[in-house]
Amino acid sequence: MSEANYDLHCHSNISDGRLPPAELVARAAGQGVTVLALTDHDDVSGLVLARVAAAEHGIRLVNGVEISVSWGVHTLHIVGLQVDPLHPALVAGLEGIRAGRRERAAKMAEQLEKAGIKNSLEGAYQHADNKNLIGRMHFARFLVAQGIVKDVRTVFKKYLVKGKPGYVGHQWANLADAVAWINASGGQAVLAHPGRYDMGSTKMHELLAEFKALGGVGIEVVTGSHTPEQYPHFANLAAKFGLLSSRGSDFHAPGEGYRDIGRLPALPSSCTPIWHDWADC
């Protein structure tokens, strides 16, 4: 890996991370990150505080966001890098998604109530520092705190996923709109953690072709939930579809995920990094 250490996917407590933006940036700096993108789910309000902290710690902050998308029967995440967080189309689009999140949360609580778990909506909001954004991770932390499940990873095997208590299907933004919002704001659209999507190679090829045609430019090759065997696979797909390669831990909280912030292997040498033509990088 080059001397610079890029982590272009992480979350603060503005969405479903645990650390406030300033603490997140401090942790990233302590882990040797030199270029950090804060990519909170469907919200950009943590970027101001993160930028102040980045200046204090001498690292570069990239304005980012992670947008929830429905594509057929699949829920996808599209990361926007180098976005303008004040662009009207992006601001309006994200507010619409957050409103949908609040509606889904109420339905999730109803499903958990039927499974004998009471007061989950109030409990989830107690784990959400930003009351304007509520998600599955907040419910997961409530279930762990109640002793119903031992840890967050186990929650997503027993609850809140398709076929399990607390799951609620939801229509997020469509792929075309998400990419359009990012592009209109001057950003670059990146398909987040493609290895997490339960689809075969034919469907993945269809997705990447459509994403590229809509103006998407990148794909996460090295990310916290990918295995080492998946790195070359997605590097090859990036090359096949003419996409740039990104790298990010998808860090949420100490001890919760698969990778700590900044602690990732290098992109495969065959990759063209998403940052290859960024100024000062």
C-alpha positions in Angstrom: 0.0 0.0 0.0 1.2 3.6 -0.6 2.2 5.7 2.3 -1.3 7.2 2.4 -3.9 5.2 4.3 -7.4 5.6 2.9 -10.5 4.6 4.8 -13.5 5.7 2.7 -16.4 4.1 4.6 -17.3 4.6 8.3 -20.1 5.7 10.5 -20.5 8.0 13.4 -23.3 8.3 15.9 -25.1 10.6 13.5 -26.3 7.3 11.9 -25.6 3.9 13.5 -22.1 4.3 14.7 -21.3 4.7 18.4 -18.6 7.4 18.3 -19.4 11.1 17.8 -17.8 12.5 14.6 -14.9 14.1 16.4 -14.1 11.0 18.4 -14.3 8.9 15.2 -11.8 11.1 13.4 -9.5 11.0 16.4 -9.6 7.2 16.4 -9.0 7.1 12.7 -6.0 9.4 13.1 -4.7 7.2 15.9 -4.9 4.2 13.6 -2.9 5.9 10.9 -5.6 7.0 8.5 -4.5 9.9 6.4 -7.7 10.3 4.2 -11.0 9.5 5.8 -14.6 9.6 4.4 -17.4 9.9 6.9 -20.3 8.0 5.2 -23.2 8.0 7.6 -26.4 6.3 6.5 -28.7 8.8 4.7 -27.4 11.8 6.7 -24.6 14.3 6.2 -25.0 16.4 9.4 -21.9 15.0 11.0 -19.5 16.3 8.4 -19.0 19.8 9.9 -17.8 18.5 13.2 -15.7 15.8 11.5 -14.0 18.4 9.3 -13.0 20.5 12.4 -11.6 17.4 14.0 -9.8 16.3 10.8 -8.0 19.7 10.7 -6.9 19.3 14.3 -5.5 15.8 13.7 -3.9 16.6 10.3 -5.9 14.2 8.2 -8.0 14.9 5.1 -11.7 14.5 5.4 -13.8 13.5 2.4 -17.5 14.5 2.4 -19.4 11.2 2.2 -22.8 9.6 2.7 -24.2 6.0 2.3 -27.6 5.9 0.6 -30.1 3.1 1.1 -31.4 1.8 -2.2 -34.0 -0.8 -3.3 -33.1 -2.7 -6.5 -35.7 -5.3 -7.3 -35.9 -7.5 -4.2 -32.5 -6.4 -3.0 -31.5 -3.6 -0.5 -28.3 -2.0 -1.6 -26.1 0.7 -0.2 -24.5 3.3 -2.5 -21.7 5.4 -1.0 -21.2 9.0 -2.3 -17.7 10.4 -2.0 -16.7 14.0 -2.5 -20.4 15.1 -2.3 -21.6 18.6 -1.6 -23.7 18.1 1.5 -25.7 21.2 0.9 -26.8 20.4 -2.6 -30.7 20.7 -2.7 -31.3 17.4 -4.5 -29.2 15.4 -2.1 -30.6 17.2 1.0 -34.2 16.5 -0.1 -33.5 12.9 -1.1 -31.9 12.1 2.2 -34.7 13.7 4.2 -37.2 11.5 2.3 -35.2 8.4 3.2 -35.0 9.3 6.9 -38.8 9.8 7.0 -39.2 6.3 5.6 -36.8 5.0 8.2 -39.0 6.4 11.0 -42.1 4.7 9.5 -40.2 1.4 9.1 -39.0 1.6 12.7 -42.6 1.7 14.0 -43.5 -1.4 12.0 -40.4 -3.2 13.2 -41.4 -2.5 16.8 -44.9 -3.9 16.1 -43.3 -7.1 14.7 -41.0 -7.5 17.8 -44.0 -6.9 20.1 -45.7 -9.9 18.4 -42.6 -11.9 19.2 -42.9 -10.9 22.9 -40.4 -8.1 22.9 -41.9 -5.0 24.3 -40.9 -1.3 24.2 -38.4 -1.9 21.4 -39.2 1.4 19.6 -38.5 3.5 22.7 -35.5 1.3 23.4 -34.1 1.7 19.9 -34.4 5.5 20.1 -32.5 5.4 23.4 -29.6 4.0 21.4 -29.9 6.6 18.6 -28.0 9.8 19.4 -29.5 11.4 16.3 -33.2 11.1 16.8 -33.8 12.0 13.2 -32.3 8.7 12.0 -33.3 5.3 13.3 -32.2 2.0 11.9 -31.8 -1.7 12.5 -28.5 -1.3 14.4 -30.3 0.8 17.1 -32.8 -2.1 17.5 -29.9 -4.5 17.6 -28.2 -2.7 20.4 -31.4 -2.6 22.3 -31.8 -6.4 22.0 -28.2 -6.9 23.2 -28.7 -4.5 26.1 -31.9 -6.4 27.2 -29.9 -9.6 27.2 -32.1 -11.1 24.5 -29.1 -11.7 22.2 -25.5 -11.9 23.2 -24.0 -9.5 20.6 -24.9 -7.5 17.5 -23.6 -10.0 15.0 -26.0 -12.6 16.5 -28.9 -10.2 16.3 -28.6 -10.2 12.5 -28.9 -14.0 12.5 -31.9 -14.3 14.8 -33.8 -11.0 14.4 -34.4 -8.1 12.0 -33.5 -10.0 8.8 -35.9 -11.7 6.3 -37.8 -14.6 7.8 -37.0 -13.6 11.4 -38.9 -11.5 14.0 -38.6 -7.8 13.5 -38.0 -7.9 9.8 -40.0 -5.3 7.8 -39.6 -5.0 4.0 -39.2 -1.4 2.9 -38.9 0.5 -0.3 -35.8 2.7 -0.2 -34.6 5.2 -2.9 -34.3 3.8 -6.4 -30.8 3.3 -7.8 -31.2 5.9 -10.5 -32.2 8.6 -8.0 -29.4 7.8 -5.5 -26.7 8.0 -8.2 -28.3 11.1 -9.6 -28.3 12.9 -6.2 -24.6 12.0 -5.7 -23.6 13.1 -9.2 -25.6 16.3 -9.1 -23.8 17.2 -5.9 -20.4 16.8 -7.6 -19.7 13.4 -6.0 -18.7 9.9 -7.1 -21.1 7.0 -6.6 -19.6 3.7 -5.3 -21.4 0.4 -4.8 -20.8 -0.5 -1.1 -19.7 -4.0 0.1 -21.0 -6.0 -2.9 -20.0 -9.2 -1.2 -22.9 -8.8 1.2 -25.6 -8.9 -1.4 -27.3 -12.3 -1.7 -27.3 -12.5 -5.5 -25.6 -14.8 -8.0 -23.1 -13.7 -10.6 -25.7 -13.1 -13.3 -27.6 -10.7 -11.1 -24.4 -9.0 -9.9 -23.3 -8.4 -13.5 -26.8 -7.0 -14.3 -26.5 -4.7 -11.3 -23.0 -3.5 -12.2 -24.0 -2.8 -15.8 -27.0 -0.8 -14.7 -25.0 1.1 -12.1 -22.3 2.0 -14.6 -24.9 3.1 -17.2 -26.6 5.4 -14.6 -23.3 7.1 -13.8 -21.8 5.0 -11.0 -18.0 5.1 -11.1 -16.8 2.8 -8.3 -17.1 -0.4 -6.3 -15.8 -1.3 -2.9 -13.2 -4.0 -3.4 -11.6 -4.1 0.1 -14.1 -3.5 2.8 -14.7 -4.8 6.4 -17.1 -7.6 5.5 -15.2 -8.9 2.5 -13.0 -12.0 2.9 -9.5 -12.0 1.4 -10.8 -14.4 -1.3 -13.3 -11.8 -2.4 -10.8 -9.0 -3.0 -9.5 -10.3 -6.3 -13.0 -11.3 -7.3 -14.4 -7.8 -7.0 -11.1 -6.3 -8.4 -11.8 -8.4 -11.5 -15.4 -7.2 -11.7 -14.2 -3.6 -11.3 -11.9 -4.1 -14.3 -14.6 -5.9 -16.3 -17.1 -3.1 -15.9 -14.6 -0.2 -16.0 -15.2 0.8 -12.4 -12.7 2.4 -10.0 -11.9 0.5 -6.8 -12.6 1.8 -3.2 -11.4 0.7 0.2 -13.2 1.2 3.5 -13.6 -0.5 6.9 -17.4 0.1 7.3 -16.4 0.8 10.9 -19.3 1.4 13.3 -18.0 0.9 16.8 -15.0 -0.7 18.7 -15.5 -4.5 18.8 -18.7 -4.5 16.8 -17.6 -5.1 13.2 -15.1 -7.2 11.3 -12.4 -4.5 10.9 -11.2 -1.6 13.0 -11.0 1.8 11.3 -8.0 2.1 9.1 -6.9 -1.5 9.5 -7.4 -2.9 6.0 -5.1 -4.5 3.5 -4.1 -2.7 0.3 -6.2 -2.8 -2.8 -5.0 -5.4 -5.3 -2.3 -4.0 -7.5 -4.5 -4.4 -10.6 -7.0 -1.9 -9.3 -7.3 1.8 -10.2 -8.2 3.5 -6.9 -11.2 5.8 -6.7 -8.8 8.5 -5.5 -6.3 8.2 -8.4 -7.2 11.6 -9.7 -8.1 13.4 -6.5 -6.2 16.6 -5.9 -3.7 16.4 -3.1 -4.1 12.6 -2.7 
